[in-house]
Amino acid sequence: MNILLLGSGGREHALAWKLSQSPECGTLFIAPGNPGTALCGQNVSLDPLDFLAIAGFCIEHQVTMLVVGPEEPLVRGISDHFSQDPGLRHIAVIGPSAAGARLEGSKAFAKEFMSRYDIPTAGYREFDKESYADGVAYLQSHELPVVLKADGLAGGKGVVIAHSHIEAIAEFELMIQYSKFGEASRKVVVEQFLDGIELSVFILTDGNGYLLFPEAKDYKRVGEGDKGLNTGGMGAVSPVPFADAVFMDKVRTRIIEPTVRGIREEKIDYKGFVFIGVISVNGEPHVIEYNCRLGDPETEVVLPRIMNDLLPVFRALSEGRLHEMRIETDPRSAATVMLVSGGYPGSFSKGMEIDGLDILKEDDVMVFHAGTVSDGERILTNGGRVLAVTAYGHEIPSAVKRSLKIIEFIDFEGKYYRRDIGYEFS
């Protein structure tokens, strides 16, 4: 089976690493990929948003499965592009239709969906330019802190937690009147702030049944002790100790099953992952947000704990046989620590040579490339989040300790990382 995987980050390197292990995998193409994915398959110079070029490549290279890593191609309808073309329908697309991807592509749609199916979430209102004055009045009397979310995709940056009414109204004005997040903030969702501890829950669904993957917890703040600016993620751990059987049973019955039922009842074509951002408020789960793909850096700890060959699972998904599959989970813990460029998430330099990657020969450690590039001889930094160093351990502290030990051998100018990933569980 020839496979085309779309994307270029740490999530895609982890997917490529996992897919390439399958005896069913023929040629694995990654578009555009990175120097890490090149170790797992063949990188190809394709834009993940150029659907015509992707379709042509699939036909030319006899690709029979398209695995979509990032959200934007899904929101823009790549799955529909393939399903609606008689010449492409034989290619299995792992990822939902544009209608399904609206769960991530529109915060307002997601909140309305949760309301329809009684899925616990924060109270909210939505506003746009026409209702701007109403929004200002609403914010002036809203309980603090208050959460403002750009309705559309904003590259993970469209959320503001305001701690004063002045800040809330100023951000609201920037988002709606001055397009702080571009088209994404033409509509703004104002949410009640929920105080609790978060985790990431992942299911694979065909719109009828689902498979529950291992849960994870990521760390978004740049500074140790969860201080400083939000980032795309400074590390992650799996499993999540507080997500015990009692808690996860609540997640299944109150969140996952109503979500899948809603997808089915609304006849949404959905063959892919649902990433559910969950917050535990005094032991009760609530949904923060939906995403229509795997998370990053959570993928870098979730996939290493999957003992299954992933390709038969994806094939069963595409053939309507997902109910036949079971997920087998490694009992060990996994932790990933992100190496980031100095200055991230603010301004940072690129093009720094990375040393130490060639000495890593450990079976229980994986280094996933997130923001790297090759100049033919050297591996260079090419983003804010550069590498994800994942290790196993009997428990989370030993997995983190192993990751940190390996990090000592890797170096580039400006290297920064958090040493306290998983600190609550030590």
Phi, psi and omega in degrees: 000123175270136187234140171245122178252126181264133175135174186214011186253194179296324177301316182289326175296317178297318177296316179297317178302316182287314182295323184292344179281347185283133174295344178278349184280121174276255175263128177257117176257141177233128184234119353275347179075189178207179181300335177287315179294334179296341176280346184252339184191206184248116175288140178229145185274082177231141174279122180301347179258000178265084188297324181294317179294321179295316179298315179298319179297317180299318179293313183298323186254014175054045176284133180245357176215131177246117179254119186260115181281299185277166186280327190298316177300327180290315179298325180278354170100031181295324178297318178295322179303320180281318184290335183268356180254116182304332180280353184239351188297338181286349181272120179287126178253121177266098184156147185284168172293170178300325179297319178289322181291348175298339176302330174260324187289341179221111179298324180295315178301317181298318180293321178295321177299313180298321179297318181298327186249020174053042178270125185296128179203172180291148173296151187205165166219154178239146184218154174223193183300322183292329181252023184302314182297320177298322180295318179297315179297321179296317181292326183299334182246009184283143175300143180255152351291166180228147185253130175244130182233129169297136184296320186263189180290131181224029176060033180077008185246006189268023181240132177233131172255110184263136183253003174216158179293325179297314179298317182300314182291322178296316179293320178301316179296315179299320184289312185273312186278330184242013173051049181308323179246030178064216181299333184299331184254023172296332173236141181234134175261124176259123187238150167298139176278128177255132182256117181183198179244137189260157170209165180248127180245135184234130171234153170250126185223150172253011181089353176244300175246186180204159170243133178267123178269168177301142178278166180212164172230128178252168185234108190269333183287143185287332186260155179295150186075018182057049177249160174090192186289155173287146177232184173285354179132123182261358179161175181201158175225155174205137001285180179253111189306323182283348179274068182280184185299321181294313180296314183292333174294323175295319179299316181297309188283327185265337187238302187294308184295318174296327178296312180294322178297319178297318177300318181291313184293330179270007176054043178274129177285108186223108176230084183178197182273145163242120177259116184251114173282115185245144173236134176267115178250104184053040177085000181251125184280137174228151178273127172274314182196162170253149166229154187258022182203178176289157180270165178221116024260014182298324180305327184289348172248336181286309183296322176299339179269355176276121181272342180293155159290123186285334184295315176300328177293314178296321180294317177298322177301312184289337183260006179075025181243026184299330181296344179278346188266155172225145177263126176257127187247132175296129181290345179289157172277159173225143177225142173234138177241127181274132168266124184237163179283141178304132182100338178299140009270012173275213181285144181209162180267154174242171174084016178277132181291137180258124179253152171099354182290333186282350183262000185275107182235018185278134180287333184261015178228136178233136176247111182260129180280131180246315180222073181228163177212153178250140174258017180106323180239327185243155171260128184240155174290145182214025181186180178286310175267119192259306183221148173244118182258112185250137178219156174267159173199161178295328174221171185302314181302321180288328176293317178296316180301320179294317178300314182296326179295318180292324181301331180301334183271350183256137183212144167203157183299127179087006182306133178219147176199159176271134179267356189247021177304132182077020187299330182292340189251015181265000000 
